[in-house]
């Protein structure tokens, strides 16, 4: 499953990048995120709960941030396991560009591979759930940064 998008986020690029790396901000902004811990500047653990159609599961996993150009461009690599529900592996490329009006354009390209029961569900069902989670994240993240310093 591949997803791409662009969102305008209020604030300078460095602040947007720092917020994207802050577990407390992400906990407030990602509706399915139950737990997140920063292990190092580039490594995290996380647990999400997901309901896709009739399937309800919790996935625990690891995330690795791979900066390619500081706060401008980075890769995020994730893998998680949901027991009988299956497994997920994903990679996102994120590019942050200052737009000149006090906002930062966040461009992303996401590739996700699903296995097990969640992988057998109709792709459109999983895609619809992913779209809703992303929409909620960007709505909350934009509000979070608009209200901040």
C-alpha positions in Angstrom: 0.0 0.0 0.0 1.5 3.4 -1.0 0.3 6.8 0.1 1.5 10.2 -0.7 0.5 13.7 0.4 1.4 17.3 1.2 0.2 19.4 4.1 0.9 23.0 5.1 1.8 23.1 8.8 2.0 26.5 10.7 5.5 27.2 11.9 9.1 27.2 10.8 10.7 23.9 9.5 12.9 23.4 12.6 9.9 23.6 14.9 7.8 21.3 12.7 10.7 18.8 12.6 11.2 18.9 16.4 7.5 18.4 17.0 7.5 15.4 14.6 10.2 13.8 16.8 8.5 14.6 20.1 6.6 11.6 21.6 4.4 13.8 23.7 3.3 15.8 20.7 2.7 12.6 18.7 0.7 11.0 21.5 -1.7 14.0 21.4 -1.9 13.9 17.6 -2.0 10.3 16.4 -5.4 8.9 17.4 -4.4 5.2 17.4 -1.1 5.7 19.3 -1.4 4.3 22.9 2.3 4.5 23.9 5.5 5.9 22.6 9.0 6.0 24.0 12.1 7.7 22.7 15.1 5.4 23.2 17.6 7.6 21.5 17.6 10.6 19.1 16.7 8.2 16.3 15.0 5.2 17.9 11.6 4.8 19.3 9.2 2.1 20.5 5.5 2.4 20.1 2.2 0.6 20.6 -0.9 1.3 18.5 -4.4 0.0 18.6 -6.2 -0.6 15.3 -9.7 -1.5 14.4 -10.1 -2.4 10.7 -13.5 -3.8 9.9 -14.1 -6.8 12.3 -10.4 -6.9 13.4 -9.3 -5.2 16.6 -5.6 -5.5 17.4 -2.7 -3.9 19.2 0.6 -3.6 17.4 3.9 -3.1 19.2 7.0 -2.1 17.3 10.1 -0.1 16.7 10.6 3.0 14.7 13.9 4.4 13.4 14.4 7.9 12.2 17.1 8.2 9.5 18.0 11.8 8.9 19.2 12.5 5.3 19.4 16.2 5.5 18.8 17.4 9.1 15.4 18.9 9.5 14.8 19.0 5.8 14.5 15.4 4.7 14.4 12.1 6.6 13.3 8.5 6.4 11.2 6.8 9.0 11.4 3.0 9.1 8.8 1.0 11.2 8.0 -2.6 11.9 5.4 -3.9 14.3 3.8 -7.1 15.4 0.1 -7.6 16.4 0.3 -11.3 17.3 -2.5 -13.3 15.5 -3.6 -10.1 13.8 -0.3 -10.1 11.8 2.6 -7.8 11.2 3.3 -4.5 9.5 6.4 -3.0 8.0 6.5 0.5 6.7 8.8 3.2 5.4 8.1 6.9 5.0 10.1 9.6 3.3 9.3 13.0 4.7 10.5 16.3 3.1 10.0 19.6 5.0 10.1 22.8 2.9 9.6 26.3 4.3 6.9 28.0 2.2 7.8 31.6 3.0 4.5 32.5 4.7 5.4 31.2 8.2 4.3 27.7 7.2 6.2 24.5 6.4 5.1 22.2 3.6 5.3 18.6 4.8 5.5 16.2 1.8 5.4 12.5 2.5 5.5 9.2 0.7 4.5 6.2 2.7 4.9 2.5 1.8 3.3 -0.2 4.0 3.4 -4.0 3.8 0.8 -5.9 5.9 0.9 -9.6 6.8 -1.4 -12.0 8.6 -5.1 -11.3 9.2 -4.8 -7.6 8.7 -3.0 -8.2 5.4 -5.9 -10.5 4.2 -8.5 -7.8 4.8 -9.6 -6.0 1.7 -7.0 -3.4 0.7 -9.7 -0.7 0.3 -10.8 -1.3 4.0 -7.3 -0.9 5.2 -6.7 2.1 2.9 -9.9 3.8 4.2 -8.8 3.4 7.8 -5.3 4.7 7.1 -6.8 7.7 5.3 -8.9 8.5 8.4 -6.0 8.2 10.8 -3.8 10.4 8.6 -6.5 13.1 8.3 -7.0 13.1 12.1 -3.2 13.3 12.6 -2.8 16.3 10.3 -5.8 18.1 11.8 -4.5 17.6 15.3 -0.9 18.3 14.4 -1.8 21.6 12.6 -3.8 22.7 15.6 -1.0 21.7 18.0 1.5 23.9 16.1 -0.9 26.7 15.5 -1.5 27.0 19.3 2.2 26.6 20.2 5.0 29.3 20.7 
